Amino acid sequence: MKKNEGLTQALKAFSFLSGIGIYLVVVVGCAMYLGKLVDNYFEISPYGMFGGILLGFPIAILGIYKRIKSLI
């Protein structure tokens, strides 16, 4: 094994894992934003945002699962 090969693999792993974290934050953040829009439109203050969170996490987890499954 070459000296730089280990570093290259570590950088690939780091970029993959940080991409998963960013994906989780973006999906849940977008769902929260849409929930906030629902709150403002229907005037149901905290429930739309909570609904966005409750829908955002499973959607993000499913996307992460598909991404990891494609590697295996």
C-alpha positions in Angstrom: 0.0 0.0 0.0 1.3 3.4 -0.9 1.7 6.1 1.7 -0.8 8.5 0.1 -3.4 5.8 -0.5 -4.4 5.7 3.2 -4.7 9.5 3.3 -6.9 9.4 0.1 -9.2 6.8 1.6 -9.5 8.8 4.9 -10.4 12.0 2.9 -13.0 10.1 0.9 -14.6 8.7 4.1 -14.5 12.2 5.7 -16.1 13.8 2.7 -18.8 11.1 2.6 -19.7 11.4 6.3 -19.7 15.2 6.2 -21.9 15.1 3.2 -24.4 12.9 5.1 -24.4 15.5 8.0 -25.0 18.4 5.6 -27.8 16.4 3.9 -29.5 15.8 7.2 -29.4 19.4 8.2 -30.6 20.7 4.8 -33.5 18.3 4.6 -34.7 18.9 8.2 -34.2 22.6 7.8 -36.2 22.7 4.6 -39.0 20.7 6.3 -39.0 23.1 9.3 -39.2 26.1 6.9 -42.1 24.6 5.1 -43.7 23.9 8.5 -43.2 27.5 9.5 -44.9 28.6 6.3 -47.8 26.3 7.2 -47.9 27.9 10.6 -48.1 31.4 9.2 -50.8 30.5 6.6 -53.1 28.6 8.9 -52.1 30.4 12.1 -51.4 27.2 14.1 -48.2 28.5 15.7 -46.0 25.6 16.8 -47.7 22.6 15.1 -46.6 23.2 11.6 -43.0 23.4 12.5 -43.2 20.3 14.7 -44.9 18.5 11.8 -42.1 19.6 9.6 -39.5 18.2 12.0 -41.4 14.9 12.3 -41.6 14.6 8.6 -38.1 15.8 7.9 -36.2 13.3 9.9 -37.7 10.2 8.4 -37.2 11.6 4.9 -33.6 12.4 5.7 -33.0 9.0 7.2 -34.4 7.3 4.2 -32.2 9.4 1.9 -29.1 8.6 4.0 -30.1 4.9 4.0 -30.3 4.8 0.2 -27.0 6.6 -0.2 -25.2 4.2 2.2 -26.9 1.2 0.5 -25.6 2.2 -2.9 -22.1 1.9 -1.5 -22.5 -1.6 -0.2 
